[in-house]
Amino acid sequence: MLKAHLHPTPDQTFEVIGDGEYDFSDILARSRRLQEAGDVRQACEFRYQAFRRLAELIPDDEEVNLEWNHRNSRAALELIYASAVDHFLIDDFEMSAALLEMLLDLDPEDHLEGSELLAFDYLAMDETELFDEVINDISDKSASRGLLLLWSALKRDGKLPEGELKHFRTHFASCFAEFTASDHPADEAFLRDIGSERPTPAAQARELWLRTENLWVRWPEFIEALRRQN
């Protein structure tokens, strides 16, 4: 017997009501504790199974937007995003993209900025048309957008465009420095910085590197092309 249901709200959104295996707030907290304790595999499994249970609740023939301001519904969205990250980090870009597409269907306002990771997924999959659609949803104030545009150009044309490269070096100097550096330590100084109320641009650039490092291990030619411009 299903222990959960979608409850409609006056704002034409839905709240995920449930307990036990459908208490997504509790599952999210437990997965974080497992991760912090070093049991990454189990934490990932918790998140993925939570996503599967949530997917069973969503009808195929009806538009469903989950209520962001509802605790359990927000946790459900956060679990989808976290599982997408899990799959991204093991180079399962297709599953990561599928999760993020579902996330954006359920949360069109994109509170978790899933569009950014989805753009990386699409480029990794050489889905250029889908990439062209989603890149417009990423703020031009984001270093990730500049990075994505450069990588996209290299994949398509075999070279970095001068104008985009100049813009990236000028407006995202810390990111350019990080992505052309030889070392990217996640040391105590970085952890203090990124965990502070106002992390420096250098710490944010390193966090972006660490979040996408698996891509550059697989496609080192992009980093090599950036370094030739240093």
N, C-alpha and C positions, 0 to 999 in steps of 0.2 A: 504493500500500500504506500502511495506517495505521501511523503511527510512534508511537502511544501506546495505552494501555489503562488501565482502571480496576482497581486492585489492591485486593481486599477485605482488611480488617484484622480482628483478633479483636474489636475494639470495634464491629463492624457499621458501620463507615464505609469510605470508599474513598479510596485515594491515586491521584492522576493521575500515571502514569509515562509519561515521554516525553522526546524530545529534539528538537532543531531547532525546527520550528514549534510544538512542544508543550512546549518548555522555557519555561514561563510565568514562571518567575523571571527568566530572561534577558530575555524580552519586556517584562516590567514595568519592569526596570531601564533597558532601551533607551528605552522610552516616556517615562520620567522624564527621561532625558538629553535627548531631543528637546524635551520641554517646556521644560526649563531653557535650552536653546539658542534658544528662541523659535519652534521649528517645531511649533506647536500642532496644526495640521491633520494632520501626519504622525503625531504622537503619538496623536491621537484615532483615526486610522485603524488604527494598530498595535493599540490596545486593542480596537477593535470587531472586527477580524479575528480576534484571539485569542479573543474571546467566541464567534464563529461556529465556530471550530475546536473549542472546548470543547463547545459545544452538540451537535456531531456525535457526541461520545463518550457523551453522556448518554442512556440508553434512555428511551423514552416510557412504557413500561409497568412501570417499576420505581422504587421510592423509592431515591434516591442521596443520601447525606450525605457531603460531602467532609471529610477529616481536616484539621482546622485546624492541627494541630501538624506537618503534613508540608509542607515548604518549597514544593514545586511546586504542591500543592493549595491552599495558602493564597494563593499568588501568583495562581492562577486565579480565586479568589474576589475578590481585590483588583482584578483586571482587570475583572471584571464590574461591580463597584461603581464603578470609575473611569469606565467607559464609560457607566454610568447617569448619572453626574454630567455627562459630556460632553453627553449628549443633553438633560439637564435644562437646561443653560445655553444651549442653542439653542432652548429652548421646545418640544422634541419630548418632551412629557410622556408620551405613550403608549408610546413606545419605552423611555424611562427607567423607567417603571413595569413594563414587561414584563421588563426586565433585573433589576430589583430583586425581582420576584416569583420569578424563577428563582434569584436569589441566596439568598433566604430558604428556598426548597425545598432547596437544596444545603447551607445552613448555618442550620438552625432556631434555633440559639443566637444568631444575629444578632451575631456578633463585631464586624462593621463598622457596626452600628447603621443598617442600611439602611432599617429601618422609618420612621425620621424623614424621610428624603428621599421615601420612598414616600408618606407622608402628604401632603407638599407636592404631589407629583404628582397624587394623587387629588383634592385640593381644586382644583387647577388644571384638572382634567378634569371637575369637578363630579360626581365619583363619590362622593356623600355616604355611601352605605351602606358602600362599601369603606373610606372614610375612618373611619367610625365603628368599624369592626373593627380597623383598624391603630393608631388613636390610643391604644388601651389598652395597646399594647406599648411606648409611650414613657414614660419615667420622669416622674413629676410634679415631679421636681427639675430638669427640663430647661426652659430658657427657650423652646426650640423648641415644646414642648408648649403652653405658655401662649400663644405667638404663634399657633399653629395653631388653638387653640380660639377665640381672638378673631376670626381671619380667617374661620373656619367660621361663627361666629355672624353676622358681618356679611353673609356671602354668603347665609345662610338667612333672616335676619330683618331685614336692612337697618340694623342698629344693633349697637353693642357692649354686651354685658351688663355691668351695673354691678358685680356680684360678681366676675366673672372679670377685669374690668379692674382693680378694686382689688387683687386678688390679684397680678396681673401687675406693677402699679406698685410694690407693696410688696416682693415677693419677687425681682423681676427689674428693679430700678431702673435698673441700667446698660443693660439691653436696651431698656427703655422710653425712656431718654434717647437712645440711639443711633438708634432707629427714628423718633424725632420730631425729630432734628437735621437741619440743612440740608446739612451736609457730612459725608462719610465717607472721609477721605483714607487711602489705603494707603501712608502715608509711612514714613520710616525708623524713627521712634519706634514706630509700630504694629508694624512687621515685627520689631523687636528684642523687643518685648513679647510678641507672639504666638509667637515662636520660642524664648522662654525656657522654663525648666523649669516655672515656675509663672506663666503669663500672668494678667494682671489680669482681673477681670470686664468692665472696659471694653473690653479688647482682644478678649475672647471674644465680646462683643456685636457689635463691629465685624466680626469674622470671620463671624458669623451673617448680618449685613446683606450683606456682600460675597458670601456664598454664595447668597443668595436675591434679590439686587438685581434680577435679570431679572423676577422676579414683580411687584415693585412698580413697575417701568417699565410693565408690562402692565396691572396693576390698582392704579393710584395711589390709588384711593378708599379703600383700607385704610389707607395711611399718612396720608392727609388726615383720616380719622376718628380715628386715634390723636393726631394733632397738635391736633385740636380739644379733646382732653382734657388737653393740656399746660398 
